[in-house]
Amino acid sequence: MKLVDVRFHAPRGLEEALALLEGLKDARVMAGGTDLLVDIKQGLREVRDIVSLHRIAELKGIEDEGDRLRIGALVTVRELASNAAVAKHIPALADAARSMASEQIRSIATIGGNISSAVPSADLPPPLIAADAGVELESSRSARRMSLLEFFTGPRETVCLATELLRSVVIPLPPPNTGISYFRFTLREASALAVASVACRITLKSGVVDRATVVLGAVAPTPILANKASRSLLGKNPSAELFREAASHAKEEAKPISDIRGCVWHRKELVHVLTQRALAEALERALGKAEVAE
């Protein structure tokens, strides 16, 4: 289907947008459009109706609510990279945002679009999952909330219904002595998709690991929680040897495919290296030694 055959809708409010989704059959939602428009032009998707969200103020802004951050679905990647509250509380999310694409793309791509496109190599989901992020979905008839880990069902597939919008991302503020980090590997510096990525979270209590989370990206159909790697850290004194052991478990838990960007063996080796680096930085942040980007 050619782009000229597509009907474009630009509602001015959330209620109007939800009514459109309820009334139109198989309409596609567009936030920044950096994925959707490319897919349409390349013939990967046939679309009759596009509902653009760019005018909807209810989906914009980052709010520090005291015990959590609420991030509107239309917040751009550039805003995430530069926001003081994100840098203070979830620096790994700012790191991931700064690593994405080019400055031009970061200026229009949105957190809601990056999540909802459900591309396995997307950068924002792994650190968000490590930070216990949840998503709020809304339709004209109901609203619901779930963890981000539950949101993904497969490559480019989510639980979001055709009549629903992802309204916001909610992140509880990490407790004291908690560090979250994100590392990825790409084939080139600019505008490259992750070949493999790892987000790690460590919370210390009395010098030992009280809680740990290892999340793997681009090495499975969806971002995955490396449960064995995470459990292997609990109740132990953090050390390079402990991190190597956890990285070995993460390598085993990765489920990559071979494609033009990397083979299975290469991606598993990357997981092993990236997990160690991410755990080391998460520990530094938990100890309060890492610099926080302004």
MITOR-174500 format. One line per field, with one value per residue (C-alpha): residue number from 1; z, y, x; chain. Coordinates in nm, 4 decimals, padded with zeros to 6 digits. Example, Ala and Ser with C-alpha at 12.3 -4.5 7.8 and 13.67 -1.06 7.14 Angstrom:
REM residues 2
num <- (1 2)
zz <- (00.7800 00.7140)
yy <- (-00.4500 -00.1060)
xx <- (01.2300 01.3670)
cadena <- (A A)
REM end
This chain:
REM residues 294
num <- (1 2 3 4 5 6 7 8 9 10 11 12 13 14 15 16 17 18 19 20 21 22 23 24 25 26 27 28 29 30 31 32 33 34 35 36 37 38 39 40 41 42 43 44 45 46 47 48 49 50 51 52 53 54 55 56 57 58 59 60 61 62 63 64 65 66 67 68 69 70 71 72 73 74 75 76 77 78 79 80 81 82 83 84 85 86 87 88 89 90 91 92 93 94 95 96 97 98 99 100 101 102 103 104 105 106 107 108 109 110 111 112 113 114 115 116 117 118 119 120 121 122 123 124 125 126 127 128 129 130 131 132 133 134 135 136 137 138 139 140 141 142 143 144 145 146 147 148 149 150 151 152 153 154 155 156 157 158 159 160 161 162 163 164 165 166 167 168 169 170 171 172 173 174 175 176 177 178 179 180 181 182 183 184 185 186 187 188 189 190 191 192 193 194 195 196 197 198 199 200 201 202 203 204 205 206 207 208 209 210 211 212 213 214 215 216 217 218 219 220 221 222 223 224 225 226 227 228 229 230 231 232 233 234 235 236 237 238 239 240 241 242 243 244 245 246 247 248 249 250 251 252 253 254 255 256 257 258 259 260 261 262 263 264 265 266 267 268 269 270 271 272 273 274 275 276 277 278 279 280 281 282 283 284 285 286 287 288 289 290 291 292 293 294)
zz <- (00.0000 -00.0918 00.1612 -00.0334 00.0488 00.4226 00.6178 00.8801 01.2052 01.4528 01.7646 02.0041 02.3238 02.4761 02.4799 02.1080 02.0291 02.2246 02.0510 01.7136 01.8090 01.9218 01.5949 01.3363 01.2281 01.2486 01.2940 01.3707 01.6438 01.5663 01.8280 01.6758 01.3658 01.3414 01.3135 01.1710 00.8734 00.7715 00.7858 00.5697 00.3092 00.2911 00.2491 00.5766 00.7024 00.5290 00.7042 00.6233 00.9199 01.1267 01.4568 01.5424 01.9097 01.8686 01.9811 02.3007 02.6049 02.8484 02.7068 02.7581 03.0494 03.3213 03.6753 03.9965 04.2270 04.5303 04.5330 04.1573 03.8179 03.5763 03.2155 02.9471 02.6385 02.4154 02.6074 02.3534 02.3867 02.3897 02.6913 02.8721 02.8051 02.9467 03.2260 03.5725 03.7593 03.5272 03.5590 03.9376 04.0027 03.6977 03.5292 03.3331 03.1487 03.0546 02.9414 02.7184 02.5727 02.4890 02.3155 02.0745 01.7086 01.6066 01.7650 01.5027 01.5753 01.9523 01.9093 01.7667 01.8852 02.2028 02.5010 02.4192 02.0612 02.1564 02.3954 02.1868 01.8708 02.0681 01.8605 02.0423 02.0095 02.1540 02.4072 02.6615 02.7767 02.9471 03.1908 03.2462 03.3376 03.5686 03.7358 03.7942 03.5471 03.4830 03.1949 03.2057 02.9211 02.8553 02.6251 02.6052 02.8315 03.0831 03.2128 03.3352 03.4586 03.4393 03.4692 03.1550 03.1552 03.1109 02.8298 02.5617 02.4054 02.1043 01.8383 01.7551 01.9661 02.2956 02.5112 02.4040 02.2321 01.9130 02.1130 02.3775 02.4110 02.6217 02.8317 03.0624 03.2097 03.5886 03.7634 04.1428 04.2807 04.3719 04.7442 04.8956 04.8020 04.4645 04.1327 03.7830 03.4676 03.0954 02.8430 02.4786 02.1784 01.8252 01.4968 01.4594 01.6718 01.4914 01.4414 01.5019 01.6589 01.9561 01.8765 02.2459 02.5543 02.9315 03.2141 03.5746 03.9124 04.2485 04.5939 04.8849 05.2475 05.5095 05.2317 05.0585 04.7573 04.8902 04.5498 04.1953 03.8504 03.5181 03.2045 02.8553 02.5341 02.1641 02.2455 02.2647 02.1052 02.3897 02.6683 02.9230 03.2909 03.3474 03.6587 03.7287 03.6896 03.9180 04.1887 04.1835 04.3247 04.6235 04.9765 04.8593 04.8783 04.5397 04.3620 04.0140 04.0543 04.1585 03.8576 03.6233 03.7622 03.7124 03.3599 03.2777 03.3867 03.1779 02.8762 02.9209 02.9567 02.6410 02.3459 02.0444 01.6756 01.3990 01.1577 00.9589 01.2773 01.4620 01.5138 01.8175 01.9500 01.9180 02.0936 02.3824 02.4254 02.4233 02.6984 02.9082 02.8728 02.8967 03.2091 03.3949 03.2914 03.3800 03.7215 03.7967 03.7140 03.9029 04.2075 04.1732 04.1588 04.4552 04.6511 04.5345 04.3488 03.9952 03.8510 03.7733 03.4391 03.4603)
yy <- (00.0000 00.3435 00.6221 00.8348 00.5750 00.6275 00.8462 01.0628 01.1594 01.4139 01.4207 01.7126 01.5200 01.1739 01.1204 01.1959 00.9631 00.6749 00.7273 00.7061 00.3802 00.2421 00.3354 00.2645 -00.0861 -00.1756 00.1846 00.2349 00.4698 00.7038 00.8792 00.9963 00.7820 00.6753 00.3074 00.3155 00.5441 00.3504 00.0237 00.1690 00.3064 -00.0274 -00.2150 -00.4028 -00.2836 -00.2122 00.0747 00.2429 00.4802 00.6476 00.8121 01.0634 01.1479 01.4531 01.7062 01.5266 01.7144 01.4403 01.2112 01.4527 01.5429 01.3790 01.4068 01.3358 01.2182 01.1711 00.7928 00.7374 00.8956 00.9136 00.9514 01.0330 00.8148 01.1125 01.2084 01.2058 01.0136 01.3470 01.4582 01.1347 01.1884 01.5419 01.5307 01.6032 01.3694 01.0779 01.1429 01.1580 00.8545 00.6258 00.7230 00.3952 00.5143 00.8381 00.6313 00.4178 00.7241 00.8900 00.5721 00.5625 00.6578 01.0143 01.3485 01.4054 01.0729 01.1250 01.4537 01.2854 00.9225 00.8665 00.6344 00.5068 00.4314 00.2607 00.0343 -00.0288 -00.1192 -00.4204 -00.4504 -00.7043 -00.4767 -00.1662 00.0154 00.1522 -00.1670 -00.3437 -00.0601 00.0110 -00.3531 -00.3504 -00.0435 -00.2237 -00.0012 -00.0487 00.0726 00.2222 00.1317 00.3092 00.2647 00.4513 00.1852 00.0925 00.1384 -00.1148 -00.1309 -00.4041 -00.4544 -00.3780 -00.7327 -00.8603 -00.6144 -00.7942 -01.1170 -01.1550 -00.9666 -00.6581 -00.8034 -00.6777 -00.7203 -00.3755 -00.4075 -00.2236 00.0037 00.0873 00.3433 00.3228 00.6339 00.6440 00.4612 00.4541 00.3866 00.3492 00.5371 00.2919 00.2430 00.3559 00.1636 00.0667 00.0968 00.0321 00.0242 -00.0425 -00.1603 -00.2551 -00.3540 -00.2262 -00.2711 00.1022 00.4123 00.6006 00.4913 00.1237 -00.1371 -00.3320 -00.6690 -00.7529 -00.5469 -00.5970 -00.3971 -00.4814 -00.3723 -00.4268 -00.3321 -00.3692 -00.4354 -00.4647 -00.5055 -00.8006 -00.8189 -00.7981 -00.7784 -00.8286 -00.8140 -00.8999 -00.8160 -00.9184 -00.7371 -00.8253 -01.1905 -01.3288 -01.2595 -01.0125 -00.8593 -01.1372 -01.1566 -01.3764 -01.5455 -01.7808 -01.5027 -01.2758 -01.5395 -01.6317 -01.2893 -01.2853 -01.2851 -01.2681 -01.0154 -00.8462 -00.9300 -00.9723 -01.3496 -01.3363 -01.1200 -01.3623 -01.6463 -01.4482 -01.3557 -01.7246 -01.7933 -01.5001 -01.6367 -01.9703 -01.8003 -01.5906 -01.7202 -01.5334 -01.6017 -01.5619 -01.2770 -01.0142 -00.8366 -01.1371 -01.5125 -01.7045 -01.7656 -01.3990 -01.2742 -01.5157 -01.4046 -01.0443 -01.1196 -01.2679 -00.9537 -00.6969 -00.8558 -00.8227 -00.4588 -00.3772 -00.5432 -00.3558 -00.0214 -00.1078 -00.1821 00.1521 00.3334 00.1377 00.2478 00.6052 00.6277 00.6766 01.0206 01.1074 01.2813 01.6304)
xx <- (00.0000 00.1318 00.1606 -00.0937 -00.3616 -00.3195 -00.5616 -00.3918 -00.5669 -00.4277 -00.6483 -00.5984 -00.6662 -00.6426 -01.0196 -01.0439 -00.7523 -00.9050 -01.2390 -01.0661 -00.8953 -01.2306 -01.3993 -01.1320 -01.0381 -00.6678 -00.5514 -00.1822 -00.0692 00.2207 00.4309 00.7617 00.7141 01.0783 00.9807 00.6285 00.6912 01.0018 00.8067 00.5290 00.7690 00.9494 00.6229 00.6587 00.3193 -00.0080 -00.1820 -00.5109 -00.5348 -00.2630 -00.3537 -00.0821 -00.0344 00.1894 -00.0753 -00.1783 -00.0464 -00.1580 00.1106 00.3983 00.6245 00.8329 00.6968 00.8880 00.6114 00.8358 00.8471 00.8442 00.8977 00.6069 00.7172 00.4624 00.4622 00.5510 00.8639 01.1450 01.4676 01.6498 01.4446 01.5291 01.8981 01.8967 01.6363 01.7804 01.5421 01.6214 01.9956 01.9701 01.7517 01.7898 02.1197 02.1200 01.8097 01.9867 02.2867 02.0652 01.8951 02.2271 02.3469 02.0539 02.0727 02.1596 02.0754 01.8071 01.6380 01.6635 01.4798 01.1684 01.1766 00.9743 00.9886 00.6406 00.7351 01.0608 00.8734 00.5605 00.7526 00.8830 01.1987 01.4223 01.7275 01.5557 01.7735 01.5261 01.3462 01.6437 01.7326 01.3638 01.2975 01.6000 01.4462 01.1126 00.9290 00.5605 00.3448 -00.0028 -00.2370 -00.5651 -00.8638 -01.1931 -01.3439 -01.0752 -00.7219 -00.4677 -00.1122 00.1505 00.5224 00.7195 00.8556 00.4969 00.4258 00.6284 00.5014 00.7338 00.9277 00.7160 00.4338 00.2909 -00.0179 -00.1432 -00.4814 -00.5723 -00.8021 -00.5398 -00.2637 00.0479 -00.0107 00.2915 00.5879 00.6121 00.9433 00.9673 01.2662 01.5435 01.6146 01.9459 02.2606 02.1151 02.2954 02.1590 02.3711 02.3358 02.5930 02.5512 02.7620 02.7029 02.8861 02.9451 02.9033 02.6273 02.2664 02.3419 02.1160 02.2452 02.3980 02.3686 02.2881 02.2786 02.1224 02.2110 02.0803 02.2479 02.1194 02.3617 02.2795 02.5527 02.8079 02.6439 02.4135 02.0575 01.8938 02.0211 01.8687 02.0312 01.8320 01.9434 01.8501 01.8866 01.9619 01.6078 01.2678 01.1996 01.4093 01.4601 01.5357 01.8429 01.7076 01.9970 02.2510 02.0488 02.0057 02.3737 02.4614 02.2282 02.3680 02.7291 03.0072 03.0468 03.3712 03.5123 03.4988 03.1327 03.0535 03.2314 03.0217 02.7014 02.8119 02.8617 02.5043 02.3780 02.5641 02.3844 02.0469 02.0820 01.8805 02.0212 01.9841 02.2411 02.1753 02.3615 02.4762 02.6167 02.6125 02.4906 02.8430 02.9407 02.6285 02.6737 03.0342 02.9186 02.6666 02.9472 03.1615 02.8826 02.7342 03.0630 03.0976 02.7381 02.7639 03.0859 02.9278 02.6078 02.8233 03.0046 02.6740 02.5403 02.8474 02.7971 03.1280 03.0076 02.9499 02.5911 02.5439 02.3995)
cadena <- (A A A A A A A A A A A A A A A A A A A A A A A A A A A A A A A A A A A A A A A A A A A A A A A A A A A A A A A A A A A A A A A A A A A A A A A A A A A A A A A A A A A A A A A A A A A A A A A A A A A A A A A A A A A A A A A A A A A A A A A A A A A A A A A A A A A A A A A A A A A A A A A A A A A A A A A A A A A A A A A A A A A A A A A A A A A A A A A A A A A A A A A A A A A A A A A A A A A A A A A A A A A A A A A A A A A A A A A A A A A A A A A A A A A A A A A A A A A A A A A A A A A A A A A A A A A A A A A A A A A A A A A A A A A A A A A A A A A A A A A A A A A A A A A A A A A A A A)
REM end
